Amino acid sequence: MYGSPKTLFTAEFMGSNNRLHGKVTEVRDGKARIEGKGWVLWGQAG
């Protein structure tokens, strides 16, 4: 529940540290690149 909350409600309930504000800028090979203000994160797409 902490590491990968199933819903936005759960993420917000557990605390703001579970939510990132960013935009998906690239998807390839099953991975998504998400960019925010001053950070970049690659993760599993889907």
N, CA, C and O atoms as a CHARMM CRD file, in Angstrom:
* protein
*
  184
    1    1 MET  N      0.83100  -1.18600   0.00000 PROA 1      0.00000
    2    1 MET  CA     0.00000   0.00000   0.00000 PROA 1      0.00000
    3    1 MET  C      0.88000   1.25600   0.00000 PROA 1      0.00000
    4    1 MET  O      0.53300   2.24300  -0.64800 PROA 1      0.00000
    5    2 TYR  N      2.00100   1.23500   0.70900 PROA 2      0.00000
    6    2 TYR  CA     2.87000   2.41000   0.72000 PROA 2      0.00000
    7    2 TYR  C      3.63600   2.55300  -0.59100 PROA 2      0.00000
    8    2 TYR  O      3.72200   3.64500  -1.15300 PROA 2      0.00000
    9    3 GLY  N      4.18700   1.45000  -1.06800 PROA 3      0.00000
   10    3 GLY  CA     5.05100   1.48300  -2.24400 PROA 3      0.00000
   11    3 GLY  C      4.32700   1.66300  -3.55500 PROA 3      0.00000
   12    3 GLY  O      4.84100   2.33200  -4.45100 PROA 3      0.00000
   13    4 SER  N      3.15000   1.08800  -3.69400 PROA 4      0.00000
   14    4 SER  CA     2.38600   1.23400  -4.93400 PROA 4      0.00000
   15    4 SER  C      0.89400   1.22400  -4.63300 PROA 4      0.00000
   16    4 SER  O      0.21800   0.21000  -4.81000 PROA 4      0.00000
   17    5 PRO  N      0.39400   2.35800  -4.17900 PROA 5      0.00000
   18    5 PRO  CA    -1.03900   2.44900  -3.89500 PROA 5      0.00000
   19    5 PRO  C     -1.85800   2.22500  -5.15900 PROA 5      0.00000
   20    5 PRO  O     -1.46900   2.65400  -6.24600 PROA 5      0.00000
   21    6 LYS  N     -2.98600   1.55400  -5.01100 PROA 6      0.00000
   22    6 LYS  CA    -3.82400   1.20000  -6.16400 PROA 6      0.00000
   23    6 LYS  C     -4.64300   2.37700  -6.68200 PROA 6      0.00000
   24    6 LYS  O     -5.00600   2.39900  -7.85800 PROA 6      0.00000
   25    7 THR  N     -4.93900   3.34600  -5.83700 PROA 7      0.00000
   26    7 THR  CA    -5.77300   4.47000  -6.25800 PROA 7      0.00000
   27    7 THR  C     -5.14900   5.79000  -5.81700 PROA 7      0.00000
   28    7 THR  O     -4.31700   5.82200  -4.91000 PROA 7      0.00000
   29    8 LEU  N     -5.55600   6.87000  -6.46500 PROA 8      0.00000
   30    8 LEU  CA    -5.10900   8.20300  -6.08200 PROA 8      0.00000
   31    8 LEU  C     -5.57200   8.52300  -4.66400 PROA 8      0.00000
   32    8 LEU  O     -4.83900   9.15100  -3.90000 PROA 8      0.00000
   33    9 PHE  N     -6.78200   8.09600  -4.30900 PROA 9      0.00000
   34    9 PHE  CA    -7.29800   8.33300  -2.95800 PROA 9      0.00000
   35    9 PHE  C     -6.36300   7.72100  -1.91100 PROA 9      0.00000
   36    9 PHE  O     -6.04000   8.36100  -0.91000 PROA 9      0.00000
   37   10 THR  N     -5.93300   6.48300  -2.14900 PROA 10     0.00000
   38   10 THR  CA    -5.04100   5.81500  -1.19700 PROA 10     0.00000
   39   10 THR  C     -3.70900   6.54600  -1.10300 PROA 10     0.00000
   40   10 THR  O     -3.18300   6.73500  -0.00600 PROA 10     0.00000
   41   11 ALA  N     -3.16000   6.95600  -2.23700 PROA 11     0.00000
   42   11 ALA  CA    -1.88700   7.68000  -2.24000 PROA 11     0.00000
   43   11 ALA  C     -1.99900   8.97400  -1.44800 PROA 11     0.00000
   44   11 ALA  O     -1.11100   9.29500  -0.65800 PROA 11     0.00000
   45   12 GLU  N     -3.07600   9.71800  -1.65000 PROA 12     0.00000
   46   12 GLU  CA    -3.26000  10.97800  -0.93300 PROA 12     0.00000
   47   12 GLU  C     -3.52300  10.73700   0.55100 PROA 12     0.00000
   48   12 GLU  O     -3.06500  11.50800   1.39400 PROA 12     0.00000
   49   13 PHE  N     -4.24800   9.68700   0.87200 PROA 13     0.00000
   50   13 PHE  CA    -4.54400   9.36200   2.26300 PROA 13     0.00000
   51   13 PHE  C     -3.26400   9.01400   3.02100 PROA 13     0.00000
   52   13 PHE  O     -3.10500   9.38000   4.18500 PROA 13     0.00000
   53   14 MET  N     -2.35200   8.30200   2.35000 PROA 14     0.00000
   54   14 MET  CA    -1.10600   7.87600   2.98700 PROA 14     0.00000
   55   14 MET  C     -0.12000   9.03300   3.12400 PROA 14     0.00000
   56   14 MET  O      0.83200   8.94000   3.90000 PROA 14     0.00000
   57   15 GLY  N     -0.32900  10.10400   2.39600 PROA 15     0.00000
   58   15 GLY  CA     0.54800  11.26900   2.50500 PROA 15     0.00000
   59   15 GLY  C      1.00200  11.78600   1.16100 PROA 15     0.00000
   60   15 GLY  O      1.04100  11.05300   0.17300 PROA 15     0.00000
   61   16 SER  N      1.34200  13.05400   1.14000 PROA 16     0.00000
   62   16 SER  CA     1.71800  13.69700  -0.12100 PROA 16     0.00000
   63   16 SER  C      3.03400  13.16000  -0.67700 PROA 16     0.00000
   64   16 SER  O      3.32200  13.36400  -1.85700 PROA 16     0.00000
   65   17 ASN  N      3.84000  12.48200   0.13800 PROA 17     0.00000
   66   17 ASN  CA     5.10100  11.93800  -0.37200 PROA 17     0.00000
   67   17 ASN  C      4.88400  10.79400  -1.35600 PROA 17     0.00000
   68   17 ASN  O      5.84200  10.33800  -1.98000 PROA 17     0.00000
   69   18 ASN  N      3.65700  10.32200  -1.51000 PROA 18     0.00000
   70   18 ASN  CA     3.35400   9.24900  -2.45700 PROA 18     0.00000
   71   18 ASN  C      2.89400   9.77700  -3.80900 PROA 18     0.00000
   72   18 ASN  O      2.55700   8.98400  -4.68800 PROA 18     0.00000
   73   19 ARG  N      2.87100  11.07400  -3.99900 PROA 19     0.00000
   74   19 ARG  CA     2.34000  11.65100  -5.23100 PROA 19     0.00000
   75   19 ARG  C      3.36900  12.58600  -5.86000 PROA 19     0.00000
   76   19 ARG  O      3.94500  13.44200  -5.18900 PROA 19     0.00000
   77   20 LEU  N      3.58600  12.40600  -7.15500 PROA 20     0.00000
   78   20 LEU  CA     4.50200  13.25900  -7.90000 PROA 20     0.00000
   79   20 LEU  C      3.72200  14.02200  -8.95700 PROA 20     0.00000
   80   20 LEU  O      2.76200  13.50300  -9.52800 PROA 20     0.00000
   81   21 HSD  N      4.13200  15.24300  -9.21400 PROA 21     0.00000
   82   21 HSD  CA     3.52300  16.03100 -10.28300 PROA 21     0.00000
   83   21 HSD  C      4.50700  16.06900 -11.44500 PROA 21     0.00000
   84   21 HSD  O      5.61800  16.58500 -11.31600 PROA 21     0.00000
   85   22 GLY  N      4.08800  15.51700 -12.58000 PROA 22     0.00000
   86   22 GLY  CA     4.95300  15.47600 -13.74200 PROA 22     0.00000
   87   22 GLY  C      4.16200  15.12800 -14.98500 PROA 22     0.00000
   88   22 GLY  O      2.93600  15.02300 -14.95000 PROA 22     0.00000
   89   23 LYS  N      4.87200  14.95200 -16.07400 PROA 23     0.00000
   90   23 LYS  CA     4.25000  14.67000 -17.36500 PROA 23     0.00000
   91   23 LYS  C      5.01500  13.53900 -18.04700 PROA 23     0.00000
   92   23 LYS  O      6.24600  13.52700 -18.04900 PROA 23     0.00000
   93   24 VAL  N      4.28000  12.59100 -18.62500 PROA 24     0.00000
   94   24 VAL  CA     4.91400  11.52200 -19.39800 PROA 24     0.00000
   95   24 VAL  C      5.43900  12.14500 -20.68500 PROA 24     0.00000
   96   24 VAL  O      4.67700  12.72100 -21.46200 PROA 24     0.00000
   97   25 THR  N      6.74200  12.02600 -20.90500 PROA 25     0.00000
   98   25 THR  CA     7.35600  12.63900 -22.08100 PROA 25     0.00000
   99   25 THR  C      7.81700  11.62200 -23.11700 PROA 25     0.00000
  100   25 THR  O      8.12300  11.98100 -24.25400 PROA 25     0.00000
  101   26 GLU  N      7.86600  10.34400 -22.72200 PROA 26     0.00000
  102   26 GLU  CA     8.32500   9.31200 -23.65600 PROA 26     0.00000
  103   26 GLU  C      7.87200   7.94700 -23.15000 PROA 26     0.00000
  104   26 GLU  O      7.85900   7.68700 -21.94700 PROA 26     0.00000
  105   27 VAL  N      7.50000   7.07900 -24.09200 PROA 27     0.00000
  106   27 VAL  CA     7.17200   5.69000 -23.76300 PROA 27     0.00000
  107   27 VAL  C      7.86100   4.80700 -24.79300 PROA 27     0.00000
  108   27 VAL  O      7.68200   4.99000 -25.99700 PROA 27     0.00000
  109   28 ARG  N      8.65800   3.83700 -24.31000 PROA 28     0.00000
  110   28 ARG  CA     9.30700   2.88300 -25.21900 PROA 28     0.00000
  111   28 ARG  C      9.71200   1.63500 -24.45000 PROA 28     0.00000
  112   28 ARG  O     10.05800   1.69100 -23.27000 PROA 28     0.00000
  113   29 ASP  N      9.66000   0.52900 -25.13900 PROA 29     0.00000
  114   29 ASP  CA    10.07800  -0.76000 -24.56900 PROA 29     0.00000
  115   29 ASP  C      9.40400  -1.05600 -23.23100 PROA 29     0.00000
  116   29 ASP  O     10.02500  -1.62100 -22.33000 PROA 29     0.00000
  117   30 GLY  N      8.13100  -0.67100 -23.10300 PROA 30     0.00000
  118   30 GLY  CA     7.39500  -0.95000 -21.87300 PROA 30     0.00000
  119   30 GLY  C      7.72800  -0.03700 -20.70800 PROA 30     0.00000
  120   30 GLY  O      7.30100  -0.28100 -19.58000 PROA 30     0.00000
  121   31 LYS  N      8.49200   1.01400 -20.97800 PROA 31     0.00000
  122   31 LYS  CA     8.87000   1.95800 -19.92600 PROA 31     0.00000
  123   31 LYS  C      8.38400   3.36100 -20.27800 PROA 31     0.00000
  124   31 LYS  O      8.26300   3.71300 -21.45100 PROA 31     0.00000
  125   32 ALA  N      8.11000   4.15000 -19.25200 PROA 32     0.00000
  126   32 ALA  CA     7.65000   5.52300 -19.43900 PROA 32     0.00000
  127   32 ALA  C      8.62100   6.48200 -18.75800 PROA 32     0.00000
  128   32 ALA  O      9.09100   6.22900 -17.64900 PROA 32     0.00000
  129   33 ARG  N      8.90800   7.57100 -19.43400 PROA 33     0.00000
  130   33 ARG  CA     9.75000   8.63300 -18.86300 PROA 33     0.00000
  131   33 ARG  C      8.82000   9.73500 -18.38800 PROA 33     0.00000
  132   33 ARG  O      7.99800  10.24100 -19.15200 PROA 33     0.00000
  133   34 ILE  N      8.95400  10.09700 -17.13500 PROA 34     0.00000
  134   34 ILE  CA     8.11800  11.13700 -16.54100 PROA 34     0.00000
  135   34 ILE  C      9.03700  12.26600 -16.09800 PROA 34     0.00000
  136   34 ILE  O     10.04200  12.03300 -15.42600 PROA 34     0.00000
  137   35 GLU  N      8.68500  13.49400 -16.47900 PROA 35     0.00000
  138   35 GLU  CA     9.49500  14.65200 -16.11300 PROA 35     0.00000
  139   35 GLU  C      8.67800  15.59900 -15.25700 PROA 35     0.00000
  140   35 GLU  O      7.50400  15.86000 -15.52000 PROA 35     0.00000
  141   36 GLY  N      9.32800  16.10100 -14.23600 PROA 36     0.00000
  142   36 GLY  CA     8.73300  17.10400 -13.37100 PROA 36     0.00000
  143   36 GLY  C      9.68100  18.28500 -13.25400 PROA 36     0.00000
  144   36 GLY  O     10.68800  18.36600 -13.95700 PROA 36     0.00000
  145   37 LYS  N      9.35200  19.17700 -12.37600 PROA 37     0.00000
  146   37 LYS  CA    10.17600  20.36500 -12.17800 PROA 37     0.00000
  147   37 LYS  C     11.47100  19.96700 -11.46300 PROA 37     0.00000
  148   37 LYS  O     11.49000  19.79300 -10.24400 PROA 37     0.00000
  149   38 GLY  N     12.54800  19.82500 -12.23400 PROA 38     0.00000
  150   38 GLY  CA    13.84300  19.49500 -11.66800 PROA 38     0.00000
  151   38 GLY  C     14.12100  18.01200 -11.47900 PROA 38     0.00000
  152   38 GLY  O     15.09700  17.66000 -10.81700 PROA 38     0.00000
  153   39 TRP  N     13.29400  17.12600 -12.03700 PROA 39     0.00000
  154   39 TRP  CA    13.53400  15.68900 -11.88900 PROA 39     0.00000
  155   39 TRP  C     13.03000  14.92400 -13.10200 PROA 39     0.00000
  156   39 TRP  O     12.15400  15.39300 -13.82800 PROA 39     0.00000
  157   40 VAL  N     13.59900  13.72700 -13.31500 PROA 40     0.00000
  158   40 VAL  CA    13.19400  12.79600 -14.37800 PROA 40     0.00000
  159   40 VAL  C     13.13600  11.40800 -13.75500 PROA 40     0.00000
  160   40 VAL  O     13.99200  11.04200 -12.95000 PROA 40     0.00000
  161   41 LEU  N     12.12100  10.64000 -14.13400 PROA 41     0.00000
  162   41 LEU  CA    11.93900   9.30500 -13.58100 PROA 41     0.00000
  163   41 LEU  C     11.52100   8.35900 -14.69300 PROA 41     0.00000
  164   41 LEU  O     10.62900   8.67500 -15.47900 PROA 41     0.00000
  165   42 TRP  N     12.16800   7.19400 -14.76000 PROA 42     0.00000
  166   42 TRP  CA    11.75400   6.12900 -15.67300 PROA 42     0.00000
  167   42 TRP  C     11.03000   5.08100 -14.85400 PROA 42     0.00000
  168   42 TRP  O     11.46400   4.74100 -13.75300 PROA 42     0.00000
  169   43 GLY  N      9.92800   4.56500 -15.38200 PROA 43     0.00000
  170   43 GLY  CA     9.18800   3.52600 -14.67700 PROA 43     0.00000
  171   43 GLY  C      8.46700   2.62900 -15.66000 PROA 43     0.00000
  172   43 GLY  O      8.48800   2.86600 -16.86800 PROA 43     0.00000
  173   44 GLN  N      7.83900   1.61700 -15.14200 PROA 44     0.00000
  174   44 GLN  CA     7.09400   0.66800 -15.96500 PROA 44     0.00000
  175   44 GLN  C      5.83100   1.33600 -16.49900 PROA 44     0.00000
  176   44 GLN  O      5.06000   1.91300 -15.73300 PROA 44     0.00000
  177   45 ALA  N      5.62100   1.25800 -17.81000 PROA 45     0.00000
  178   45 ALA  CA     4.42400   1.83600 -18.42900 PROA 45     0.00000
  179   45 ALA  C      3.24700   0.89800 -18.25500 PROA 45     0.00000
  180   45 ALA  O      3.40800  -0.32000 -18.18300 PROA 45     0.00000
  181   46 GLY  N      2.08100   1.47500 -18.18900 PROA 46     0.00000
  182   46 GLY  CA     0.87800   0.65900 -18.14800 PROA 46     0.00000
  183   46 GLY  C      0.27700   0.63100 -16.83000 PROA 46     0.00000
  184   46 GLY  O     -0.75000  -0.01800 -16.63300 PROA 46     0.00000
